[in-house]
Amino acid sequence: MIKNLPYVFAFLLACIACSNESDPVANKANFTRIYDNNNFSAAYTPLDLQQTPDGGFLILGSRRLGNTTFTGIYILKVNEFGEFVHEVELESDHVSPAPHLLALDGSYYFFCMTPVGLRTELIKLNEDGDIEQVSAVNASYPLAAALDNTSFILLSYDNVNKLSVVSVVNPSGSIGASKGYTIGAGEEVEKPIIDHFIRTGRQYPFQVGKTLSGQYFFNGFYNYTFSFVFTNLSQENPPVIQGQQDDGGMSQVTQIDNTKFAAARFNFGDNYFIPNSTLNGSGISSSVDLGGSLLPELVSNAPVKILKHQLRDRPVLIYGSNTRNNQIGLYIYDQTTGEFLGSTYLGFGNSFEITSVIVTSDHGIAVSGLTYLAGRLPRICLFKISESALSKSIQ
């Protein structure tokens, strides 16, 4: 059952760049909003966002449930000014949304699962956030997803056979190809995955996708270690960039061109950015060997988002992460050389944590995040930053 709730209020905290409140163009270009609710026991966490054709945004989130250890599903639609339009809370027969909202042919898709039977589902939304279709998928514990032309790539966990599974899924939920890789034997090996799902432990940077050369990859558990694995969905011993059991590995990987990647890694709490890297997709290597620039200002094992963009007609990489002073840090690098160009910080007063960053139709960016009102109420926040304001951060 779908439950539509009355919205309480969304209020403007501050603009990233100064703007005239009577100027609708400026008000669309830069804003910061927090979306509150009068249910003080409620907890909302954004997972991903997409811009809709009307200029507004659709935000996929999770919410606290009282009758299960899994998280529920929350969908928020806001307009081009960041003002509340519509929200949907799914009943608790749909839980644990994978943190990726995927746009395809004017619709928006995400994977979740049922609390009974742990069956994966693919849910299709329209641009207002209303559900159009729910399809069963022959998988369990969805961890990450990505778009692949007109299909989806799903990383899931097979809790019966203890496998990290990569599957190609069509929009109706049917699986066209699939391959599983062992996480290792023993109950303790899967504990980090289950703790990730019920949010009682660390949230791991699971990722799945496909390189420009057509090679699939996933960032997840393989052979007792959190690793970045390349696969053609057939080989038994795939190329792998090994982490340090569950204490080290890749935080995020984005391909720049046929040979170069932008990446980030973590190692026993430390965080490293690698804006210009060549990854070994044909053998066994270690994430430690990739080096990178250490960022002491980030929180331990920080989540990292990497966005390809253009500022002043210059191809750049925008790294987003969480700082120790409770702000969202945006770090800008030259996409060609990996040179650091500048940084800017989002949020003040409350604690802010990044969850997603996208390029907007006006060539700015939008950043969704988690904040805590009164230091204890988890709520969704949204930053809209114009290309002009962001360009001021470049040296």
C-alpha positions as CSV (number, residue, x, y, z in Angstrom):
1,M,0.0,0.0,0.0
2,I,1.2,3.5,-0.8
3,K,0.6,6.2,1.8
4,N,0.6,9.9,0.8
5,L,1.3,12.2,3.8
6,P,0.6,15.9,4.3
7,Y,3.8,17.9,4.2
8,V,4.6,20.1,7.2
9,F,7.2,22.6,5.8
10,A,10.4,23.2,3.9
11,F,12.3,26.3,4.7
12,L,15.2,28.2,3.2
13,L,18.4,28.1,5.2
14,A,20.7,30.2,3.1
15,C,21.8,30.7,-0.5
16,I,25.1,29.4,-1.7
17,A,25.5,32.7,-3.7
18,C,23.7,36.0,-2.9
19,S,20.5,36.4,-4.9
20,N,17.6,38.8,-5.2
21,E,14.6,37.2,-3.6
22,S,12.4,38.9,-6.2
23,D,14.4,37.3,-9.1
24,P,13.0,33.9,-9.9
25,V,16.0,33.0,-12.1
26,A,18.4,33.6,-9.2
27,N,16.1,31.7,-6.8
28,K,16.2,28.7,-9.1
29,A,19.9,28.9,-9.6
30,N,21.0,28.8,-5.9
31,F,19.2,27.6,-2.9
32,T,19.5,25.4,0.3
33,R,16.5,23.7,1.7
34,I,15.8,21.3,4.6
35,Y,12.6,19.3,4.6
36,D,11.1,18.9,8.0
37,N,8.2,16.8,9.4
38,N,6.1,17.1,12.5
39,N,6.7,13.4,13.4
40,F,9.6,13.8,15.8
41,S,10.2,10.1,15.9
42,A,10.6,9.9,12.1
43,A,14.0,9.5,10.5
44,Y,14.6,10.2,6.8
45,T,17.8,9.6,4.9
46,P,18.2,10.6,1.2
47,L,19.8,8.1,-1.1
48,D,19.8,9.5,-4.6
49,L,18.2,12.2,-6.7
50,Q,17.3,13.0,-10.3
51,Q,16.2,16.2,-12.0
52,T,12.8,15.9,-13.7
53,P,11.7,17.5,-17.0
54,D,9.8,20.3,-15.2
55,G,13.1,21.4,-13.6
56,G,12.2,20.0,-10.2
57,F,13.8,17.1,-8.4
58,L,12.8,13.6,-7.4
59,I,14.6,12.3,-4.2
60,L,14.7,8.6,-3.2
61,G,15.1,8.1,0.5
62,S,14.8,5.6,3.3
63,R,12.9,6.0,6.5
64,R,12.8,4.4,9.9
65,L,10.3,1.6,10.5
66,G,8.9,0.5,13.8
67,N,8.0,-3.0,12.9
68,T,11.2,-4.3,11.3
69,T,14.9,-3.9,11.4
70,F,14.9,-3.0,7.7
71,T,14.5,0.6,6.5
72,G,11.4,1.8,4.7
73,I,11.1,3.8,1.5
74,Y,10.4,7.5,1.1
75,I,10.0,9.4,-2.1
76,L,10.0,13.2,-2.2
77,K,9.2,15.5,-5.2
78,V,10.2,19.2,-5.1
79,N,9.8,21.9,-7.7
80,E,12.5,23.9,-9.5
81,F,12.8,26.2,-6.5
82,G,13.3,23.3,-4.1
83,E,9.8,23.8,-2.7
84,F,7.8,20.7,-1.6
85,V,5.3,19.3,-4.1
86,H,4.6,15.7,-3.2
87,E,5.7,12.9,-1.0
88,V,5.0,9.1,-0.8
89,E,5.8,6.7,2.0
90,L,5.6,3.0,1.0
91,E,4.2,0.6,3.5
92,S,6.6,-1.8,5.1
93,D,6.1,-4.6,2.6
94,H,8.7,-2.8,0.5
95,V,12.0,-2.2,2.3
96,S,15.7,-1.5,2.0
97,P,16.0,0.5,-1.2
98,A,19.3,0.3,-3.0
99,P,20.8,3.8,-3.1
100,H,20.4,4.5,-6.8
101,L,17.6,6.2,-8.6
102,L,17.9,5.5,-12.3
103,A,16.3,7.5,-15.1
104,L,15.2,5.7,-18.3
105,D,12.8,6.8,-21.0
106,G,11.0,9.4,-18.9
107,S,10.5,7.1,-15.9
108,Y,12.6,6.5,-12.7
109,Y,13.6,3.1,-11.3
110,F,15.0,1.8,-8.1
111,F,15.5,-1.7,-6.5
112,C,14.3,-2.7,-3.1
113,M,13.2,-5.9,-1.4
114,T,10.4,-7.6,0.6
115,P,11.0,-8.2,4.3
116,V,9.4,-11.6,4.0
117,G,11.2,-13.9,1.6
118,L,13.8,-11.2,0.9
119,R,12.7,-11.0,-2.8
120,T,14.2,-8.1,-4.8
121,E,11.7,-5.8,-6.5
122,L,12.2,-3.2,-9.3
123,I,9.9,-0.2,-8.8
124,K,9.1,2.2,-11.6
125,L,8.1,5.8,-10.8
126,N,6.7,8.7,-12.9
127,E,8.2,12.2,-12.6
128,D,5.9,13.1,-9.7
129,G,7.2,10.1,-7.7
130,D,4.0,8.0,-8.0
131,I,4.5,4.3,-8.5
132,E,3.6,3.0,-12.0
133,Q,4.9,-0.6,-11.8
134,V,6.4,-3.1,-9.3
135,S,8.3,-6.1,-10.8
136,A,9.7,-9.1,-9.0
137,V,13.4,-9.8,-9.6
138,N,15.0,-13.2,-9.0
139,A,17.6,-11.9,-6.5
140,S,17.9,-11.0,-2.8
141,Y,19.5,-8.1,-0.8
142,P,20.0,-5.5,-3.5
143,L,23.2,-3.5,-2.8
144,A,23.8,-1.2,-5.8
145,A,22.5,-0.5,-9.3
146,A,23.5,1.3,-12.5
147,L,22.0,2.1,-15.9
148,D,23.3,0.2,-18.9
149,N,21.6,1.6,-22.1
150,T,18.1,0.3,-21.8
151,S,18.8,-2.2,-19.0
152,F,20.0,-2.1,-15.4
153,I,23.0,-3.6,-13.7
154,L,22.3,-4.9,-10.2
155,L,24.7,-5.9,-7.5
156,S,23.0,-8.1,-4.9
157,Y,23.9,-10.5,-2.1
158,D,22.8,-14.2,-2.3
159,N,22.6,-15.0,1.4
160,V,22.0,-18.7,0.8
161,N,25.1,-19.3,-1.3
162,K,27.1,-16.4,0.2
163,L,27.7,-14.7,-3.2
164,S,28.1,-11.2,-4.5
165,V,26.0,-11.3,-7.6
166,V,26.1,-9.1,-10.7
167,S,23.0,-9.3,-12.9
168,V,21.7,-7.5,-16.0
169,V,18.0,-6.7,-15.5
170,N,15.5,-5.4,-18.0
171,P,12.8,-2.8,-17.0
172,S,10.3,-5.6,-16.5
173,G,12.5,-7.3,-13.9
174,S,13.7,-10.2,-16.0
175,I,17.4,-11.2,-15.6
176,G,19.3,-11.6,-18.9
177,A,22.7,-12.5,-17.5
178,S,24.1,-13.1,-14.0
179,K,27.3,-14.2,-12.2
180,G,28.0,-14.7,-8.6
181,Y,31.3,-14.6,-6.7
182,T,32.0,-16.0,-3.3
183,I,32.4,-13.7,-0.3
184,G,34.1,-16.5,1.6
185,A,32.8,-19.1,4.1
186,G,31.5,-18.6,7.6
187,E,28.8,-16.4,9.2
188,E,31.2,-13.7,10.3
189,V,32.1,-13.0,6.6
190,E,28.5,-11.9,5.8
191,K,28.0,-9.9,9.0
192,P,29.2,-6.6,7.5
193,I,26.7,-7.0,4.7
194,I,23.7,-7.7,7.0
195,D,24.7,-4.9,9.3
196,H,24.9,-2.6,6.3
197,F,21.3,-3.6,5.4
198,I,19.8,-3.1,8.8
199,R,22.0,0.0,9.4
200,T,23.4,-1.3,12.6
201,G,26.9,-1.2,11.2
202,R,29.1,0.6,8.7
203,Q,27.6,1.7,5.4
204,Y,29.9,0.3,2.7
205,P,30.4,2.0,-0.7
206,F,28.9,-0.7,-2.8
207,Q,29.0,0.1,-6.5
208,V,28.3,-1.7,-9.8
209,G,28.7,-0.6,-13.5
210,K,30.3,-1.2,-16.8
211,T,33.4,0.3,-18.4
212,L,33.6,2.0,-21.7
213,S,35.2,-1.2,-23.1
214,G,32.2,-3.3,-22.0
215,Q,33.7,-4.9,-19.0
216,Y,31.4,-5.1,-15.9
217,F,32.6,-4.3,-12.5
218,F,31.5,-4.3,-8.9
219,N,32.7,-2.8,-5.6
220,G,31.8,-5.3,-2.9
221,F,32.8,-8.3,-0.9
222,Y,34.8,-11.0,-2.7
223,N,36.9,-13.8,-1.2
224,Y,36.9,-12.3,2.4
225,T,37.8,-8.8,1.2
226,F,36.0,-5.6,0.2
227,S,37.3,-5.4,-3.4
228,F,36.9,-3.8,-6.8
229,V,36.2,-6.7,-9.2
230,F,36.1,-6.7,-13.0
231,T,34.1,-9.4,-14.7
232,N,32.7,-10.4,-18.1
233,L,30.0,-12.4,-16.2
234,S,31.6,-15.7,-17.0
235,Q,35.1,-16.1,-15.6
236,E,35.7,-17.9,-12.3
237,N,38.8,-16.0,-11.3
238,P,38.2,-12.3,-12.2
239,P,40.6,-9.4,-12.2
240,V,40.4,-7.7,-8.8
241,I,41.8,-4.7,-6.9
242,Q,41.9,-6.1,-3.4
243,G,41.2,-4.0,-0.3
244,Q,42.3,-4.7,3.3
245,Q,39.6,-7.2,4.3
246,D,36.8,-4.8,5.4
247,D,39.2,-2.0,6.5
248,G,40.3,-0.8,3.1
249,G,39.2,-0.6,-0.5
250,M,37.8,1.7,-3.1
251,S,35.3,4.4,-2.0
252,Q,34.2,5.4,-5.5
253,V,35.3,4.9,-9.1
254,T,34.3,7.0,-12.2
255,Q,35.7,6.4,-15.7
256,I,37.1,9.5,-17.4
257,D,38.0,8.0,-20.8
258,N,39.1,4.6,-22.3
259,T,42.2,4.4,-20.1
260,K,41.7,6.8,-17.2
261,F,39.6,6.7,-14.0
262,A,38.9,9.1,-11.2
263,A,38.8,7.2,-7.9
264,A,38.9,7.4,-4.2
265,R,39.9,4.8,-1.6
266,F,39.9,4.3,2.1
267,N,42.4,2.5,4.3
268,F,41.9,2.0,8.1
269,G,40.0,5.2,8.3
270,D,42.2,7.4,6.1
271,N,40.8,8.7,2.8
272,Y,42.6,9.2,-0.5
273,F,41.6,10.9,-3.7
274,I,43.0,9.7,-7.0
275,P,41.7,12.0,-9.7
276,N,43.9,10.6,-12.5
277,S,44.5,6.8,-12.3
278,T,44.9,3.7,-14.5
279,L,43.2,0.7,-12.9
280,N,44.4,-2.8,-13.5
281,G,41.5,-4.6,-15.2
282,S,43.4,-7.8,-16.1
283,G,45.1,-9.1,-13.0
284,I,45.3,-9.0,-9.2
285,S,46.5,-5.8,-7.5
286,S,46.0,-3.9,-4.2
287,S,44.1,-0.6,-3.6
288,V,47.0,0.5,-1.4
289,D,49.3,0.6,-4.5
290,L,47.1,3.3,-6.1
291,G,48.4,5.9,-3.7
292,G,46.5,9.1,-3.9
293,S,46.3,12.4,-2.0
294,L,45.5,12.0,1.7
295,L,42.6,14.2,3.0
296,P,42.9,14.4,6.8
297,E,39.9,16.8,7.0
298,L,37.5,14.1,6.0
299,V,35.7,11.9,8.5
300,S,37.0,8.3,9.0
301,N,36.2,6.1,6.0
302,A,34.3,8.9,4.4
303,P,31.7,8.3,1.7
304,V,32.8,9.9,-1.6
305,K,30.8,10.9,-4.7
306,I,32.6,11.8,-8.0
307,L,30.9,13.8,-10.7
308,K,32.2,14.7,-14.2
309,H,31.3,18.2,-15.2
310,Q,32.4,21.3,-17.1
311,L,33.1,24.7,-15.6
312,R,34.1,27.7,-17.7
313,D,34.3,25.2,-20.6
314,R,36.9,23.2,-18.7
315,P,36.3,19.5,-18.0
316,V,36.5,19.0,-14.3
317,L,35.9,16.4,-11.6
318,I,33.9,17.3,-8.5
319,Y,34.6,15.1,-5.5
320,G,32.0,15.4,-2.7
321,S,32.5,14.0,0.8
322,N,32.0,14.7,4.6
323,T,34.3,16.9,6.6
324,R,35.2,16.6,10.3
325,N,33.6,20.0,10.9
326,N,30.2,18.6,9.8
327,Q,30.1,20.2,6.4
328,I,29.9,18.7,2.9
329,G,33.1,19.4,1.1
330,L,33.3,19.8,-2.7
331,Y,36.8,19.4,-4.2
332,I,37.4,20.3,-7.9
333,Y,40.1,18.8,-10.0
334,D,41.1,19.2,-13.7
335,Q,39.7,16.2,-15.5
336,T,42.7,15.9,-17.9
337,T,45.6,16.4,-15.6
338,G,44.2,15.7,-12.1
339,E,45.3,19.1,-10.9
340,F,43.5,20.4,-7.8
341,L,41.6,23.6,-8.8
342,G,39.7,24.6,-5.6
343,S,37.1,23.7,-3.1
344,T,33.9,24.9,-1.5
345,Y,31.9,23.8,1.6
346,L,28.1,23.4,2.1
347,G,26.2,23.6,5.3
348,F,26.5,25.4,8.6
349,G,25.1,25.1,12.1
350,N,23.7,21.6,11.8
351,S,25.6,18.5,10.7
352,F,25.5,17.8,7.0
353,E,26.4,14.6,5.1
354,I,26.5,14.1,1.3
355,T,24.4,11.4,-0.3
356,S,24.3,12.3,-4.0
357,V,25.4,15.0,-6.5
358,I,24.2,15.5,-10.1
359,V,24.6,18.0,-13.0
360,T,21.5,20.1,-13.5
361,S,19.8,21.2,-16.7
362,D,21.2,24.8,-16.3
363,H,24.8,23.4,-16.0
364,G,24.9,23.8,-12.2
365,I,24.8,21.0,-9.7
366,A,22.4,19.7,-7.1
367,V,23.6,18.0,-3.9
368,S,21.3,15.9,-1.7
369,G,22.3,15.3,1.9
370,L,21.4,14.2,5.4
371,T,21.2,16.8,8.2
372,Y,20.1,16.7,11.8
373,L,17.7,19.3,13.1
374,A,18.2,20.1,16.7
375,G,21.2,17.8,16.5
376,R,19.0,14.7,16.6
377,L,16.3,14.6,13.9
378,P,17.5,13.1,10.6
379,R,16.1,15.1,7.7
380,I,16.7,15.5,4.0
381,C,18.5,18.6,2.6
382,L,19.0,19.8,-0.9
383,F,21.6,22.3,-2.2
384,K,21.3,23.8,-5.7
385,I,24.5,25.6,-6.9
386,S,24.7,27.5,-10.2
387,E,27.6,27.1,-12.6
388,S,28.6,30.7,-11.9
389,A,28.8,30.2,-8.1
390,L,30.7,27.0,-8.4
391,S,33.2,28.5,-10.9
392,K,34.2,31.0,-8.2
393,S,35.8,28.1,-6.4
394,I,38.3,27.5,-9.2
395,Q,41.7,29.0,-8.9
